């Protein structure tokens, strides 16, 4: 509980269209740039989460029977409201997460694109129809809503990732309970309030802030039919196992350790500028960040490292409210210490620390959680900084002799979220994209995040479940297919008894 006298507000929950306090347990929300907290977040009790689920269950029948076109119009209105309130939402993201305002706007825009895709629901939910599959027999399939669904989202994209989930879920006729990260909850709550303003009926979307107690309630309550999660792999494994054990449909996106290959023929200047944003954008707190660069040949490695050193020297680190800064702070003091410990471990294990960002100080923000860009050379498999997801501004260079060796490094890693290759060789690029065992692949594109009308997801221990996030897969995840076959016999025509299996022959 936060007893700080500077606290001026508490972020509550949104249940049945109304803000609910439930402040028996609270937790401070910090501004990462200052290290100070003026806001608490209420942590929902089991009873409060159950109240949200009950609200969603009550709202489901009427919402399910609302024509898809009317549901889609709510999404269209929400898109406009999000655009009109973009500055306010981005400011909340920056205040609680720390990312630079321009990056916060970029995150929100990618979320808005998912809202726009959800507004296509009438087209996406049409189903299929076949006439005369047998004598006077017609058959069709339709996509029906599941009921109450839920989403558990991470701190690194407090606006975008919730918008990956609930807009499509509710556009498909479901109701939804969202559990955003308790580290930066305000933007998700504001967006939910805008959804009400757009015409979403009370109870269709509920927001509960909380910790493991809230998560476990969502996973165990039989009224919740499906759960979507984005976060670290250990938690993703737990959520997938616990949800499946309780009979739910579960989609759990886990961690990543994305490799970028730089071939000798690559445009080194272009590759390095792309890698700077991919490695250090949003302070490296992205599941699609590139923390490892695999260079083919020592000459390529030397060129890449020298160019990276030059670019890093130009970087400006400071509060996210200043768009002239390239990188803001890490999200919490605990996370700052964790990332710094990884840098210490890399040095201890023998990697060469070419650029050390551990001593960065920002004038006027001495209590902020700032860590400068760190660059390692001679990173090798088995090192902690190679194996584990760091989620910070730490980039490691791995030296390989050829493309086959580099691809084996990627394929052997436990994660398979994203990867990319920088090359001018079309044959090498095609071989790489055809054979690499990773879910999202870029060619001269360091962050190959699919657009809203495709689907997002990795392979191996980066994804638990059969379907990827958002896009076409989201329609399948948030609906169940029903197939109807019917015949209306003509007057006076009756078919005799048949004991053989029916067929169209």
N, C-alpha and C positions, 0 to 999 in steps of 0.2 A: 504494500500500500504506500502511496506517495503522500507524504505529509508536508511537502515543500510549500512554503507560504506564497511562492510565486505562481502556483498553479491557479489559473483563472477559468478553466473550463474542463469538462469531462465529455468525452465522446461516448455516446450511448449506442443503443441498438434501434433498428427500425423493424417494428413488428406490426403487422396489420395496418400499415400506413401511418403509424404513430411512433414517435421517439419514446423509447423505454429506457429508463436510467439503469436500474439494477446495479447499484454502486457498492454493493457489499464487498466486492473485490475490485481493486483498480490497479493500474500499472502506469508509470509515467511514459509519455511519448516525448522523445528528445529531438531537439533541433541539432542535427549532426554537425552543422557548421559552428555552433556555439557551445555545444555540450550541455546546454541548459534545457529545462523542461518547464513549459507553462501549461501543459495539457496532460490530463490523465485519460486513459481509455478504460471503460468498464469491461470487466471480464465476466462473460455470461455464465451463470450457473446452469446446471442440468435442467432445472425447471424453466429457465428463460429460453433455452434452446428448444425445449419441448413445446413451449408456448408459440415459438416461431414456426415449428413444424405443424402444429395444430392449425395455425392461421393459414399456412400454405395448403394444408389438406382441405380446409373449409373452402378456400377460394378455387380449388382445382376444378370441380364439375362445371361451374359457369364459364371459367376461362377456357377449358378444353372445348366447350361447345361454342365458343366465340369464333365466328368465321375467320379463317387465316388472313383474309384481306384486312379485317379490322385489327387483328394483332399486328400485322405488318405496318399499318398506319401509325401505331404507337411507336414502333421502331423508327419510322421516318421522322416523326416529331421529335423523338429523343435525339436523333442525329443533329437536328437543327439546334436544340437546346445545348448539346455538348459543344458545338462550335461557338455558340454565343457566350458560353461560360468557360471557354478554354483557358483564358488567362487566370481565372479564379482556381480552376482545377489544377493547372500547372503549378501555381504558387503553393497550393497545399502539398503537392508531391515534393516540390523542392524543400519546403519547410520541414517535412517529416522524413524524407528519404535522403535528401542532400544533392541529388543530381542537378546539373545545370539546367536552367529554365528551358533553353532550347531543346535539350534532350527530353525534358518532361513534356513539352509540346509534341515532340516526335512520338513519344510513347502514346500519348492520348490520341494522336491522329491514327496510329495503327489500330487502336481500340475502336475508334469511330468507324473505320473501314469494316470491322466485324459487325457493328450495328447496322451498317448499310447492307451488308450481305444478308443479315437476318431479316431485313425488310423484303427480301425476295421470297419469303416463306410460301406464298401461294404457288409459286412455280416449283419450289423444292419439294413440296408436300403433295404434289398431284397424284403420285402413285402410278400404277400401270394398269392397262385394260386390254383384254383380248376377247374378241367375239367369236363364238362358235369354236371353242376349243374341242368340243364334241358336238354331237347332234343337238342343236338348239340349246347348247350349254355355253354360258359366258363366264369368264373368270377375271377377277381383278384383285389387285393388292393395294393396300393403303397404309400410310404411316400414322400410327396412333400414339398419342402422348403416353408417357410412363406414369405420371403422377407427380409426387413431390420429389424434386431433385436437389442436389446440393453441390456447392463448390468451396474448396479450401485453397486459398491463393497466397502467394509469397510476397515478401517485402520489396523485391527488386523492381516489380512493375505493378504498383498498387492500383493503377487505373486500367492498364491494358489487359492484364490477365483475367480479372473479373469479366471484362467485356469479351474475352474469348469464350466465356462460358454461358452466363445467364441470358444474354440477348437471344441466342439461338435456342436455348432451352425453353424460354417462355414463348418465342415465336412459334415453336412446335406444339404449344398448348400445355406445357408443363408449368408448374409453379416451382419456386426456387428459394433456397436458404443459402445465403452467402456468408462464409466465415473468412473475412479478409485478414491480412497480417495485422497483429496487434502493435507492430512497430510503427506502421504508417497507415492508420485506418480512415483518415478523414476524407480522402478523395473518393473512396468507394462508397462511403455513406452519402456524400453530396450527389454523386451520380445516381444513386438509388432514389434520392429525393427528386431529382430531375425526371426520372422515369415515371414517378407518380404524377408530376406536372404534365408529362407527355400523354397521360391517360391510362397508365397501367393501374388496374384496380388494386385496392389495398389487399395485402395478403399474397399476391402473385409473386412479389419479390420481397424477401425479408433479409435483413442484415443483422448478424449477431457477431459481436467482437468477443474474442476469448482465446483460451489456451487449450491444452490437451483435454480438459473437461468438456469443452464445447465440441472438439473434434470427435471424441469418443461417443458423445451423445448422437451426433450425426451418423456415425458409422454403425451404431448399434440399434437405433430406433427403426422398427420394421416399416414405419410409414414412409421412410426415405427409400426411394427405389434405385437411385443412381447417384454416384459421387464422383466428381472430377477433382483432381489435385495436381498442383504444380509445386515442386520444391526439391529438396535434397533426396538422394536415393534411399538412405536408411528410412526416412519417414515415408517415402513413396512405397517402399516394400511393406511397411507396417500397415499403411492405409489400404493397399491392395489386398493383403492377406486378411485383415480384419473385416473389410467391406465384403469381400467374397464369402468369407465365413458366415456372414450375416445375410447372405442371399442377395447382395446388391450388384448392380452393374457398376464396375469401377474402371476408371481411367486415371492412371497415376504417372505423371511425367516426373522423372527424377533428375539426377545430376548429369554433368558433362565434363569432358576434358577434350576440347576441340583442337585438332591439329591443322595447321596450314602448311602445305608443301610449297617451297619456292624452288623452281627448276632453274638450271643455269641459264636458260634462254629467256627467262622472265624479264619483264620491264621492272628492274629493281626499284627505281624511283616510285613507280605506281604501286608496286607491291608494298613498299615500306609505308607510304602514306595511308594505304588501306589498312595495313596491320596496326598502325598507331590508333586509329579509331576503334578497330576490333578488339584490341588488347586493353586499351585504357579508357575508352568511352564508358560513361557511367561508372567510372572507377573499377571497371572489370566485373561489376556485379550483374552479369548477364549469363544465362545458360548457353547463349550462342556466342559468348566472347571467345577470342582466340588466345589461350594462354601458352600455346606451344607452337613454335615455328620449326619445321623440319627442312633444313637446307640441304640441297644435293650438291655435295662437293665442298671442300674447304674454302675455295675461292668465293663461292656464292655466300657461304656463311660469313666470311670476313666483310664482304661488301654490304650484306644486310645489316650486320652489327654496327658497322661504321655509320651507315645511313640512319639507323635507328637512334644512335647516340646523338647525332645532329638534331634530329626531330624532337627527341626527348628534351634536349637543352632549350628548345623553344617553348615547351609546354608551360602553361600558366595554371597553377593550382590555387583554388580559393573557393569562397562560398558560391553556391549554385545560383544565387540571386543576381550575380554578375555574369551576363552572357559572354563577356570577354574571356572568362575562365574556360579552360579546356576540361578541367576535371574538378569535381567537388570532393566532399569528404566521404568516408565510409559510413555505413548506416548507424552503427552503434559503437560505443567504446569497446564492448566485448568482441565485436567483429573486427575492429581495428587491431586489437591485441592478437586475435587469432591469425590474421593475415600477416602481421609483423612476425609472428612466431614461425610462419612458413618461410619467410625470407631468412630468418636465423637458421632454420633447418637446412635450407639450400646451401648456405655457406658452410655449415658444419659437415654436410655430406659431400662436399668437394666441388660443387658447381661454382663457376666463376661469376661473381657479382660485378657486372660491368658498370651498371648504373644503380646507385643505392638511394632510394627515396625515403629511407627511414628517418632522416633528419629534417624533413620538410617542416617549416614553421610558417604560418600565415599570420601576418601582422593584424592585430585586432581580433583574431580568432584563435588565440593560443589554446583554448580548451576544446577546440573542434577536433574531429576525428580524421585529420588529414594525413595521408600517406602518399608520398610522391611515387612517380613511375619507377618501377624496378625492372632491371633487365639482366638476365642470366645467360651465360654461355656455357657450353659443355654440360648441358643437362642430359642425364641418362636415365633409361628405364630402371625402375627400382627406387629411385629417389622419391621422397615425399612430394616434392614440387612437381615431379613428373606424374606420379600415380594419382594424386588426390586433387579434388576440385578445390581451388583456393578461393575463388570468388573475390578477387582483389586485383589491383593494378600490377600484376607480376607476370612478366613475359619471359619464357625460357626458349633458348635456341638449342635445338638438337641437331647434331651433324650426322648425315647419312651419305652413303656412297652412291646410291642410285635410287630410282623410283621404286623398285621392288622392295628394297630394304625399308624405305619410308612407308610404303603401304602396309608392310607387315607390322611396323610399329603401331599404326593406327588400328589395324584389324585385331591385334593382340590385346589392345586396351579394353578394359571392362565396359567403358562407355562408348556409345556410338550415336551421339546426338547430331553434331554437325562437323563438317570438314570442308576444306577448299584447297585448290591448287592454283598457283600462279605460273602461267606458261604461255608461250606463243605457239606451242606444238599441238595442233588439233588431234593428232593420233594419240599423244600422251594423255590429253584431256579426256578423250573418249574412253580410253582404257581405264583411266582413273574412275570416271563416273560409272562405268559399267561394273567394275569389280570391287570397289571399296565397300566395306561392310559398315556403312553409316547411313542414317536415315535422311539427312539433309546435306546436300553437296553443292558447293559453289565452284565455278571456274572463273578465276579472276574476280570473284565476289566473296569477300571475307565473311560476311554475315548472311548466309543464304536462308533468311527467314521467309517462308512462303507468304504470299499475299493472302488476303482474307478468303478468296474463293478457291484456294488450295487448302491443304491441311498440314498441320505442324506436328512433328513427332520424330523421335530418334529410334534407334535400335538398341539391342542388348540391354544393359542395365540402366538405360536412359528412359525407358518406357515400359510400364507394366499395364497390360491390357491389349486388346485387339485393334482399337481404333485410335487414330490421331486426333489432335485437338482442332477445333474450329473447322471452317470449310465444309465440304461434302461429308466428311466423316462425322461431323457434329450432328448432322441430321440423323444419321444412323444411330449415333450414341444416345440421343435424346428421344428416340422413337422406337416403337416395336412394330414390325410388319405384320399385318393381318391379310390373309388371302381368302377371298370369298369366291365360291363357285356355285352358280345357281342355274336352274332350268325351270321354265314355266311350261308344262306339257300342254299341247294343243287339246282343245275340247274333244273328247271321245277317243283320244289316243292314249293308250296305257302300255307301258313297257312290261314285258314279262320278267319273272324272277331270273336274276343272273348270279351265278356262283363264281365265275371267273373274275379276275381283277380287272376293274374298268380301265379302258384305254381308248385312244382316239381312232383305233383301227376299225 
